[in-house]
Amino acid sequence: MSPTAPSARLPRALLIVLGILVVAFVATLVILLSVVRPPSYEPVPVPSVSRT
């Protein structure tokens, strides 16, 4: 495993690792966007005045 050894399997391992990282990153972005995104409806204030 010397640095000067021809790395024939390195591109495949790199592609696998990068693919896993990209999938994890996209999944994290989707989860974060679904959590941080404001709700589609407008927040309605509590009608405490109409109760009195």
C-alpha positions in Angstrom: 0.0 0.0 0.0 2.7 2.4 -1.0 1.7 5.8 -2.4 3.5 5.0 -5.7 1.6 1.7 -6.3 -0.8 1.8 -9.2 -4.3 2.2 -7.7 -6.5 0.2 -10.0 -9.3 -0.2 -7.5 -9.1 3.3 -6.2 -11.6 4.9 -8.7 -14.3 2.3 -8.0 -13.8 2.7 -4.2 -13.9 6.5 -4.6 -17.0 6.3 -6.7 -18.7 4.1 -4.1 -17.8 6.4 -1.2 -18.7 9.5 -3.1 -22.0 8.0 -4.1 -22.9 7.1 -0.5 -21.9 10.6 0.6 -24.0 12.2 -2.1 -27.0 10.1 -1.2 -26.6 10.9 2.5 -26.1 14.6 1.7 -29.2 14.8 -0.5 -31.2 12.9 2.1 -30.1 15.3 4.8 -31.0 18.2 2.6 -34.5 16.9 2.0 -35.0 16.2 5.7 -33.7 19.7 6.7 -35.8 21.4 4.0 -39.0 19.5 5.1 -38.4 20.5 8.7 -37.2 24.1 8.2 -39.7 24.9 5.5 -42.6 27.0 6.9 -46.0 25.5 6.9 -48.1 26.1 3.8 -50.9 27.6 5.8 -50.7 31.0 7.5 -50.5 30.8 11.2 -53.9 31.9 12.7 -53.8 33.8 16.0 -55.7 32.3 18.8 -59.2 33.9 18.9 -59.0 34.7 22.6 -60.9 38.0 22.1 -64.0 36.3 20.6 -64.1 34.0 23.6 -64.6 36.8 26.2 
